[in-house]
Amino acid sequence: MGSSGKVAKKLALYPPKKIMLQLGLDEGQRVKYTVEKGKLVVEPLPNPIDLALKSEKWSSTTVKKFEREAELEQEELYG
Protein backbone atom coordinates (compact mmCIF):
# COMPACT_ATOMS: atom_id res chain seq x y z
CA MET A 1 0.00 0.00 0.00
CA GLY A 2 2.89 2.37 -0.68
CA SER A 3 2.39 5.64 -2.50
CA SER A 4 4.11 8.99 -2.62
CA GLY A 5 3.05 12.59 -2.88
CA LYS A 6 4.24 16.02 -1.85
CA VAL A 7 3.37 18.62 0.71
CA ALA A 8 1.18 21.30 -0.88
CA LYS A 9 0.64 24.96 0.03
CA LYS A 10 -0.10 25.61 3.69
CA LEU A 11 1.37 22.17 4.47
CA ALA A 12 -1.71 20.38 3.08
CA LEU A 13 -1.45 16.66 2.37
CA TYR A 14 -3.54 15.01 -0.33
CA PRO A 15 -3.36 11.21 -0.13
CA PRO A 16 -4.22 9.34 -3.32
CA LYS A 17 -7.86 8.36 -3.80
CA LYS A 18 -6.88 4.67 -3.70
CA ILE A 19 -5.56 5.04 -0.15
CA MET A 20 -8.58 7.07 0.94
CA LEU A 21 -10.88 4.33 -0.35
CA GLN A 22 -8.84 1.63 1.41
CA LEU A 23 -9.35 3.52 4.67
CA GLY A 24 -13.06 3.87 3.95
CA LEU A 25 -12.88 7.67 4.11
CA ASP A 26 -15.48 10.00 2.65
CA GLU A 27 -15.18 13.71 1.88
CA GLY A 28 -15.74 15.74 5.04
CA GLN A 29 -15.21 12.79 7.39
CA ARG A 30 -13.25 13.48 10.57
CA VAL A 31 -9.91 11.74 11.08
CA LYS A 32 -7.43 11.39 13.92
CA TYR A 33 -3.75 12.20 13.30
CA THR A 34 -0.99 10.71 15.44
CA VAL A 35 2.76 10.38 15.05
CA GLU A 36 4.19 6.94 15.82
CA LYS A 37 7.92 6.28 15.48
CA GLY A 38 8.32 9.27 13.19
CA LYS A 39 5.41 8.30 10.92
CA LEU A 40 2.10 10.08 10.41
CA VAL A 41 -0.84 7.79 11.17
CA VAL A 42 -4.31 8.71 9.92
CA GLU A 43 -7.32 6.93 11.43
CA PRO A 44 -10.97 7.49 10.53
CA LEU A 45 -13.14 8.70 13.41
CA PRO A 46 -16.61 7.23 13.70
CA ASN A 47 -19.59 9.35 12.73
CA PRO A 48 -21.35 10.18 16.05
CA ILE A 49 -24.79 9.53 14.56
CA ASP A 50 -23.77 6.13 13.15
CA LEU A 51 -22.15 5.30 16.47
CA ALA A 52 -25.34 6.15 18.37
CA LEU A 53 -27.50 4.13 16.00
CA LYS A 54 -25.23 1.06 16.04
CA SER A 55 -24.29 0.99 19.73
CA GLU A 56 -25.94 -1.21 22.32
CA LYS A 57 -29.00 0.41 23.82
CA TRP A 58 -28.85 0.61 27.62
CA SER A 59 -31.92 2.69 28.36
CA SER A 60 -35.35 3.40 26.98
CA THR A 61 -38.07 5.95 27.52
CA THR A 62 -41.26 7.25 26.00
CA VAL A 63 -42.17 10.77 25.02
CA LYS A 64 -44.64 10.89 27.91
CA LYS A 65 -41.97 9.82 30.45
CA PHE A 66 -39.49 12.29 28.98
CA GLU A 67 -41.99 15.16 29.20
CA ARG A 68 -42.81 14.27 32.81
CA GLU A 69 -39.11 14.24 33.74
CA ALA A 70 -38.66 17.64 32.05
CA GLU A 71 -41.63 19.05 33.99
CA LEU A 72 -40.23 17.77 37.30
CA GLU A 73 -36.82 19.28 36.55
CA GLN A 74 -38.40 22.62 35.67
CA GLU A 75 -40.47 22.59 38.87
CA GLU A 76 -37.29 21.94 40.87
CA LEU A 77 -35.41 24.74 39.13
CA TYR A 78 -38.10 27.39 38.86
CA GLY A 79 -40.66 26.42 41.48
Secondary structure, DSSP 4 states (H G I P E B T S, - for coil): --------GGG-----HHHHHHHT--TT--EEEEEETTEEEEEEPPPHHHHHHHSPP-----HHHHHHHHHHHHHHHH-
